[in-house]
Amino acid sequence: MVRKYIIILILLFTSLSFAGNGGYRSPFAVGFGARQLGMGGATVANIKSSSSIFWNPAGLANVDRSEIQLFHMSLFMDTRYDFFALAYPTTSLGAFGIGVGDLSSGEFDRIEDYVTIGTFSSRQDIFMFGYGSELFRGLYTGMTIKGVHYDIAGYKDSGFGFDVGMMYNFGFMKGLSVGFKGTDLGGPNIRLNSTDQGYPTAYRGGLAYETHPGDKHSVLVNFDYENTEKLGSDIYVGGEFGFNDMLFLRAGYMADKLTFGSGLSYHGFNIDYALASMSDLETSHRISVSYAFGGSVRAKRDSRESRIAERRLNDYKDEQESERKSKLDKELEKAESLEDEGKTYEAIESYYRVLALDVQNEKASNKVTVLFERIRQDIANDAGKGYTDQLMQSQIELGDSYFERKQYKDAEEQYNLALILNPENQYAKDRLAEIEQISLDEIDALNNSANSQITNGNYDAALESVSKALAIDPNNRVTLAGRDRIINLVESSKYLNEALKYFDQADYTRSAALVDSALASNPNSEGAKSLKRQLAKYTADVTTLEDIKKNNDHWSTYLQGMEKYQAGEYKEAIKLWQSLLESYPNNPNLKRNIEQAAERAANE
């Protein structure tokens, strides 16, 4: 009889996740995190918090700041479900997460032969370790290894399994993402007394779309579809609307029940609440508290990349200048040696190479003019036009040989020398035009590649493409503009990195000045824009009710909020006071009123 009660108890605990066609899932399948549960558990394609360790480990790679989260869920018959999670992102090694969950009950009567002979309790724990990383831009992958431990009326066992997940952000439509998760692959499997219990494997896919209709407002819509081994399929739908990056309202559909939720976010602190019916059981209340701490990993990562690009840029400049000077000195020395040996023609070629390295080199320019006249004179004196044509044809043939081997610089020199002998030679002109077009096409391809790499934030690779383009044409204006753009982006990242450092030190005035410098270098920096919005909460002047009274319209709005609050219309009061925060971001009265109204709204 005791064994029967144990089996019944197991089923009782897991009834919260029964499928419609019968069967049993993990008792932890309900998940954790009141924000996700408020949206019906539809979150596999868009998650970026410590809750990712359960919903989709790939989402850990989207966590921007370290986060700790505590979750509590009250169930039937004195049963409770608590969870602790921690996410720790790094700049280069991906993101790590740990989670510990406890599902435990109060005391149950132990009955044998219809007689109560004592009590027993149940406890089920889960331990999770997760990892997520960005495989390439926009594609995130992750894995969670889990262990479970059961202790029911003295019967104990443990098991292990793992989850895998991926997320992809579509580049053609900002805010659109897709996600996939495989749950309970290879276990866990539990044996209590003679009862075997294996968690069924489940596969979930989903779509999400997130948009920001205003600087501080957001809309998120999620859709998930899950198929569970032997249990069939379920649909999960959810949505969230955010006001001023502070207050959030949520609703969702989880398999067979409606869910509702709300949240409050303030300076890294998040309090979330969710409400859901439990079929024939009583209503379930879920609450979680989380705190994000430390600097922005994304900003640190961008800053690190910009520092690498900056070092590469400086090294490139030094290397190019050193190489140019070395080549110029060697070529000039070679040209003078050839001239001293009476090799006029070869000397001209060498002086032209000097001018390719330094177009302003006066010595080489004068020498070319003098030697050119000497050749003309020698040809006129020694052989006349026939020798000139023969020499010119030799230059063209040599140029063609270089052209066929795609050594366009060498070919260009030979065709130019041929034109010295006969400025009207059309073949040499046509060949030079072909070389120019080939160079332009190659430069365009390199510039396009650099622009794409800049868009992806890969400044190091962009600089390499620009370097190759400048090697072809050092004076190309489009390429030079691209190099200047990279320099500005690097400079902007430097300023942003310094701004973040002072922000973490609570030196908001200096941080604000550096953010303005970052935006001056790169007006499109999302990181700088985001930090500027955060700084507004600290750098704006502290105001009082007297300041609000000075504006009749604002004071009227404030009083309307008070009327709504006193009438119990807390959400309407919050809307009115939130609208005033745009003009009075550092008004303690407004913030206190909003917090009190949100607390009362959550308790209704």
N, C-alpha and C positions, 0 to 999 in steps of 0.2 A: 504493500500500500504506500509506503513512504516513497518508493521509486516512482510510482504513478504521480504523486504530488510534485515531485521534482520536475518531471516531464511537463506537467501542466503549468508549473511556474515558468519554465523556460518559454513555453509558448505564450504565456501571458505577457512576459517582458517584450517579446518580439512582435506582439500583435500590433504595435504602433507602426510596423512597416509591412504588414501583410499585403500581398498582391491580391488583385481582384479575383483571380482564378484559383486561389488556394496556394499554400506553400509558405516558406519561411525565409526571411532574409536575415542578414546580420542585425543584431539589436542596435548597432551603431549606425545603421543605414540612414537614419533620419538626418545625420550630419550635425554640424555645429556652426555657430555664427548666426546671430539673430538677423543680421542684414540679409544673408542669403536665404534663410528660412522665411523671412518676410516676403521675399519674391518667389515663394513656392519652390525653393531649391533649384530654380533654373539659373544656373550660373557657370556651366562648364566652359562657355566660350568667352566669359569676361569676368575675371577675378584677379585681384592684385593685393591680397592681404594674407595674413597668417592662416586664414581659413583655407587657403589654397592647398595645404597639406592633405586635406580631406577631399575637397570638391574637384580639384585638378592640380596635381603637383607642378604642372608646367607654369601655372600662374605664379609660383614663387619667384620666377625670373622677372615678373612684372612689379614685384615689391620694391618700392623706391627708398623706403626708410625702414630700419629695424622696427619690429612691432611685437608687442606682447598682447595676448587676448585671454580673457576669462569668460566662460560661458556657463549659464545655468538654465536648466529646463526642469520644471516640475511636472511629474506624471501622476498617474493614478496610484492609489493604495500606498501612499508615503514613499513612492519611488522617485528618485531624482537622477538627473543626468548632468554631470559637470565635466567641463573640458578646459584644459589649459594648452595654449599654443604660443610658439615663439617663432618668428621669421627673422632671418639674419642675411641680408643681401651683401655681396661683396662686389668690388669693382671689376674683378677679373676672373673669379672662380665660380660665378653663378650665385645662386641663393640657396640657403639651407633652412630647414624648418624642423621643429620637433613638436610633438603633440602628445598629451596624456589625457585619456578620458576615463571616467568612472561612472558606471551605471549600477546603482545599488538600491536596496529596498530596506524597509523597516522589518519588524519581526512578523513572521507568519506562524500560524498554529500548525504544529505537526500532529496529524491525526492518523491513528492506526486502529482499525476495527471500530471506527466511529467514535473513538475516544481520544480526546486531546491529551497528548503525553509530553508536551513541551512546545518549544518554538524553534524556528530556524530562519535564516536570512539568506539573501543572495547578493553576490557582488561580481560584476563583470568589468574588467579593465582592458583598455586598449592603449598601446604604446606605438607611436608613429615617428619615423624619421624620413624626411623628404628632401629632395634636391631638384632644382629647376635651373635651366640655363637657356640662353638664346643661341640656337644652333646657327642661324644666320638671320639677317635683319627681318624682323616680323614673324619668325617661326620660333616658337618656344616648346621645349620638351621637358619632361620631368618624371620622377619616379618616387613613390612612397613605399617604404618597407614597414610592415606593421606586425605587431605581435599582440595576441589576446590571451587573457587569463581568466578562467572561470572558477568561482568558488561558491557552490550552491549546496547548502546543508552538509558541508564536509566533503562533498565530491569536487575534486579539483582537476583541471587540465589546462594546457596551454597549446597554442598553435601559431603558425606564422604564414604570412602571405604578402602580396605586394600589389600596388596599383601603378599604372602608367598613364601618362596623359600628354596631350599636345594642344597648342593653340597657335592660330595664325591670324595676323592682322592684314587684311587686304589693302594693298597700296593704292588701288584705283579708287577706293571709296573710304575716306577717313572715318573711323568709328565702327566699321563693319569687321567682325571677327568670327572665326569658326573654332570650335573646340571638340576634343574627343577624349574619352577616358575609359580605360579598362579597369574594372574593380574586382578585387579578390581573385587575382590570377594565382592559381596554384595553392589555394587555401585562404584562410586558416581552416583547419579541421580539428574538431573538439570531440573527445570521448568522455562522457560522464557515466560512471558505472558501466553499463553495457549499451548505453545509448550513444550512437555516433551522430555527429552533427557537423556538416560541412557547409561553409558559406558558398552560396551559388555565385558563379561568375556573371558579371553584368557589364554591358557595353553602353556607353552613353555618348551621343553626339549632340551638338547644339550650335545655334547661331545667336549672335548678339549685335546690337547696334546702339552706340552711345553718341549723343550729340550735345552740344553746348549752345543753346539758343541765345545766351547772353554770357558776359564775362564770368558771372558767378552762378549761373543756373545750369542744370544738367538734366538730361532725359536718357534713361537706359531701358532697353527692352530686350528680354532674353527668351529664347525658346529651346527646350531640350527634349530629346526623345531617347528613352532608355529601354533596352531589352535585357531581361534577366533570365538566366538559365532556369527552365522549367516553370517560370512564373509569368511569362508573357511580357508585354510592353506597356509602358506608361508614358504619359506626356506631362511636361512641366513647363509652365509659362509664368513669367513674372516681369514686373516693371518697377521703375523708381523715378521719382521726380525730386530734384534737389533745388533748394532755395538758398541763394547767397552762400553756397558752399558750407552751409551750416545746418539747415533743417531738411530732413529727407522723409518723404512719404512713399510707402511701398504696398504692393498688392501682388498676389500670385495665385496660381492653381497648381497644387501638388498632387498629381495622380488622381485623387478622388475627393480632395477637400480644398476649400479656399483658405488663403492665408492673408494676413494683413500685418503691416509693420511700420515703424517710424524710427528715426535716428536723429541724433544731435551730435555735431562735430565742432570742436573748438580747440584750436591750437594743439593739434595732434591727439586730443582725447576724443574718443567716439563712444557714445552710449546708444545701443540699438535694442529695439524691442520687437517681438513678433508674436502673433496670436494665430492659433490654428485649432480647428476642431479635430478630434481623434476618433472619428467614426462613432461608435456606440459609447466611447469613453468620454470623460469630461474634457472641457476645453484645455488646451496646453498653452502655457505662457513660457516664452523664451526670452532671455535677456543676455546680452554680452557687453562687456566693457573692454575697450582696447586703447592702447597708447602707442603712437609712433614716435620714435626718438632717434637721435643721431642725425647726421647730415644726409642730404639727398645723394644716393649712390649714383643716380643717373647724371646729376650735375658733376659729381666727382669723376665719373667715367669720362664724360665729355671733356672735363678739364684735363684729365690725364692724356686723352687723345690729342688735345690741342697742344699740351706741353711737348708731346712727342713730335707733333707736326712742326711746332715752333723750333725745336732743336734741329729737326731735319731741314727746315727752311734755312736756318742760320748756317748749318753745315754745308748745305747746298750752295748758298751764296759764297761762302768762303772757299769751298772747293772749286766752284766755277771760276772765281776770280783768280785763284792761285793757278789753276790749270790754264786759264787764258793767258796770264802773264808768262808762264813757263813756255807755252807754245809760241807765244809772240817773240820772246827773246831767242828761242832756238831757231825759229823760222827766219828772223831778221839776220841772225848770225850766218845761217845757211845761204841766204840771198846774197849777202855781202861777199861770202867766200866764192860763190858761183860767178859773181860779177868780176872779182879779182882774177879768176881763172879764165876770163874771157868768154864764159858760157852765158852770153847775153839772154838767149831765149829762155834757158832754164832759170836764170835769175829773175826774169819778169814773172814767171809762174810763182816763184817763191815769194816775191814782193806782193803779188795778188793774195796769197795766203795770209800774209801779214795784215793786209787791208781787211780781209774777211774777219780777222780777230779784233782789229781796231781800225774802224773806218776813218777815224780822225788822225791816223798816223801820218804825220807830215813827211817824214823821211821816205817811207815806202811810196807814198803818192808821187813825190818828186822824182824818185828813182824810176818808177814805171814810165812817167812821161819822157824822161831823158833816154831810157833804154829803148822805148818804142820808136822814138825818132832815129836812134842809132840803127835799129833794124831796118827801118824804112830806107835809110841812106845806104846801108850795106846791100840791101836787095837791089836798089836802083843802080848802084855802082857795079855789082858783081854779076847779076843774072837777069835782071829785068823782070817783066811780068810773068814769064813762064815759070821761073823758080818760085815766085810768090804764090802762084796757083797750086803748084806742086806741094809747097809747104802747107798751104791752107787745107788742101785735101787730106794731107797726113793728119792734121789736127782734127778734122771732122771724123776721120776713120777711128782715131783714138777715142774721140768723144763718143762715137757709136758703140765702141767696145765697152766703155764704162756704162753707157746707158742700158745695154742689154743685161749687164750684171747688176743693174739697179743701183749703181754707185753714182747717184745723181749729182752729188757735189763735184766729184772729179770730172764727170761729163760736162757739167756747166762751165768749169774752168777751160776745158778744151774748146768748147764752142765759142766762148768769149775771146779766146786767143785767135781763133779762126776769123772772128769779126774784126779783130785788130788789123789783120792782114787784108781783109776785104769787108768793110762795114756794110755792104749791100748784099751779102750772101743770105738768100732767103731760107735755105735749108737750115743753116745754123740758127737763124731767128726762130723758125718753127720749132726746132728741137728745144730751144730755151723756153719757148712758150709752153711746151708740153711739160717740161720739168717744173716750171712755175705752177702749173695746174695740179700736178701730182703732189707737190709740196703743200699747196693750199688744201687739197683734199685730206692729206695726212694730218695737217694741222687742225682742220675742222673736226676730224674724227677724235683726235686727242683732246681738243677743247670740249667736245660733247661728253667724252668719257670723264673728264675732270668735273664738269658740271654735275653729272650723275653721281660721282663719288662725293662731291660737296653736299648734295642733297641727302645722301646716306650718312653724312657725318664722318666720312673716311678721308680726313684732310691729308693724311700721309700719302695715300694712293693718288689723290687729286694733285698733290704737289709733284709726284713722279710723272704724271701725264703732262702737266704744264712744263716740266723740265725738258721732256722729250720734244714738246712743241717748240720751245725756245731754242733748242739745239738746231732745229731746222731753220727757224727765222727768229733771231733774237729781238727783232723790232716789231713783231706782229702785235698790233694794238689790242686785238681781242684776247690774245694769250696773256699779254701784260696785264690787262684788266682782270682776267681770271686769277692771275697770281696776286694782284692787289686784293681781290675779294677773299682769297684764302688767308692772306695776312690779316685782314680785318676780322675774319671769323676767329682766327687764333687769338687776336688781341681781345675780342669780345669774351672769349672763354676765359682768358686770363683774368679780366676784370670780374667776371661772374664768379670764378673760383675764390678770388679775394673777398668778394661780397658775401659769399656763403660762409667763409671763415669768420668774418666779423659778425654775421647774423647769428652764428652758433655761439659767439661770445657776448651776444646781446648788445653789441655796439651798432645800433640800428642807424644812427646818423651817418657813420662812415660807410656802412653797408649800402645805404640808399645812394650815396654819391657814386660808389663803384658800379651799382646797377645802372645808373644813368650813363656812365661811361661805356658799359657793355652794350646798352641799347644804341648809343651813338655809333659804335663800331658795327653793330648788327641789329637793326631795328626789328628783325623778324625772330630774334632769339626767344623761343617759348620759355626757356628756363629763366631768362631775365625778366620776362613779363610776369611769370608766376611769382617770382621772388618779390617783384615790385608790389604785386597785390598783397602779399603777405606783410611786407614792410609797412603798407598803409595802415595796418592795424596798430602799429607801434609808433610810427613817426607822426601820425596826425595829432593835432593838439587835443588834449583832454578837455571835454566839454561838460557842461552841467545842464540842469533843467532850465536855468536862466538863459543859457545860449539858445535853447530851443524856443523859449518864449519870445525871443526877439523876432522870430519869423512867424507871422500869424498863421500861415498855411501849415507849417510844420507843427506848431503848437496844437492846432485843431486836429491834426492827424494823431498826435500823441494822446490827446484827450479821448478821441474815438477809440483808440486802443484800450484805454483804461475802462471805458464803458463796456467794451466787448469782454474784457477780462472779468469785470464784476458780474456780467451776465452769464458767465460760464462758457463763453464762446472763445476758448483759448486759442484755437488755430487762427481765427480771424484777427485776434489781438496780435499774435505773432507776426502775421503778414503786414499789418500796419506798422509795427515797430521795426520790422526788418527793412521796410522802405526808408525809414529815417536813418538807418545805419549808413546808407550811401553818403549822407551829408554829415553825419556825426559818428564816424567809425570808432572813436575812442570815448564813447559816452557810457560811463559805468551804470547809469540809471537804466538806459535802454537794454544793455546786456543783462543786467540783473532781472529786469522785467521779462525778457525773452526766456531766460533760463527757468524762471518760476512758472511761466505759462506752459512751457514745454513739459515740465515735470507734472503739472496738473493734468495736461492733456494725456500724458502716458498713463496716468492712474485712473482715468475715467473708465 
